[in-house]
């Protein structure tokens, strides 16, 4: 009986723990060069995220911030966030995102794209 209990305990401890949210894809894509300012950003993660507790912002090469508003009417899947983007000036932009992951952790990241003149 002790061996059975030890085996069950060992298997229970080997059960995978939900991973933090990982960014799987984005529009505009990382390192993209765009000819016009995007109307929205779309971020797709590997698991469900809490949209109400998520943030997205854009930072230009001088450090000025343009807040991308997560659309309250967002009908994207639970593993995606859609944010409205204000008109952006040409130049390099960094997308900074922060989401509340289903495992209870806040996860953040960033990537860049360029808006051609």
C-alpha positions in Angstrom: 0.0 0.0 0.0 2.9 2.4 0.8 4.3 1.8 -2.7 1.0 2.6 -4.3 0.7 5.8 -2.3 4.3 6.8 -3.2 3.6 6.1 -6.9 0.4 8.2 -6.8 2.3 11.0 -5.1 5.1 10.9 -7.7 2.6 11.0 -10.6 0.7 13.9 -9.0 3.8 15.9 -8.6 4.7 15.3 -12.3 1.4 16.9 -13.5 2.2 19.9 -15.6 1.5 23.3 -14.1 -0.3 25.9 -16.4 2.4 28.0 -18.1 2.5 31.7 -18.1 0.9 33.4 -21.1 3.3 33.5 -24.1 2.8 35.8 -27.1 2.3 33.5 -30.1 1.5 36.2 -32.7 0.8 39.8 -33.2 -0.6 42.2 -35.8 1.3 44.3 -36.7 4.0 41.6 -36.5 7.3 42.1 -34.7 9.8 43.9 -37.0 7.2 44.8 -39.5 7.5 47.9 -41.7 4.2 49.5 -42.3 3.2 52.1 -44.9 0.3 53.5 -42.8 -0.6 53.7 -39.1 -2.4 50.6 -38.0 -6.0 51.1 -36.7 -5.6 48.3 -34.2 -3.2 45.9 -32.5 -4.0 42.2 -32.1 -2.1 40.1 -29.7 -2.6 36.3 -29.6 -1.4 34.2 -26.6 -1.1 30.5 -25.9 -3.9 30.5 -23.3 -6.8 32.6 -22.0 -6.0 36.0 -20.5 -8.1 38.4 -18.5 -8.7 41.3 -20.9 -10.0 43.6 -18.2 -6.7 43.5 -16.4 -4.5 43.8 -19.6 -2.7 46.9 -21.0 -1.1 47.8 -24.3 0.8 50.9 -25.0 3.0 52.2 -27.8 6.3 54.1 -27.3 8.0 56.0 -30.0 11.8 56.3 -30.4 11.9 59.5 -28.3 10.0 57.9 -25.5 6.6 59.5 -26.1 3.7 57.2 -25.2 0.6 56.5 -27.2 -1.9 54.4 -25.3 -3.7 51.7 -27.3 -7.1 51.2 -25.8 -8.4 47.6 -25.4 -11.8 47.6 -27.0 -14.5 46.9 -24.4 -16.5 45.4 -27.2 -13.6 43.1 -28.1 -15.1 39.9 -29.5 -11.7 38.3 -30.1 -11.2 34.8 -28.6 -10.3 34.6 -24.9 -6.6 34.1 -25.8 -6.4 37.3 -27.8 -6.5 41.1 -27.1 -7.5 43.7 -29.7 -6.6 47.3 -28.9 -7.5 50.5 -30.9 -4.5 52.5 -31.9 -4.4 56.3 -32.2 -2.8 57.8 -35.4 1.0 57.2 -35.2 3.7 59.3 -36.6 6.3 57.7 -38.9 9.3 56.1 -37.1 10.1 53.3 -34.8 7.5 52.1 -32.4 7.7 49.6 -29.5 4.5 47.7 -28.4 4.6 47.1 -24.7 1.9 44.7 -23.4 1.0 43.4 -20.0 -1.6 40.6 -19.4 -3.1 38.8 -16.5 -2.5 35.1 -17.2 -4.8 32.2 -16.3 -2.2 30.9 -13.9 -2.6 34.0 -11.9 0.6 35.8 -13.0 1.0 39.1 -14.7 3.1 38.6 -17.8 4.6 41.4 -19.9 6.7 41.8 -23.0 7.5 44.1 -25.9 8.3 44.1 -29.6 9.0 46.7 -32.2 7.8 47.7 -35.6 8.4 50.7 -37.9 6.1 53.1 -39.6 7.6 54.3 -42.9 7.3 58.0 -43.9 
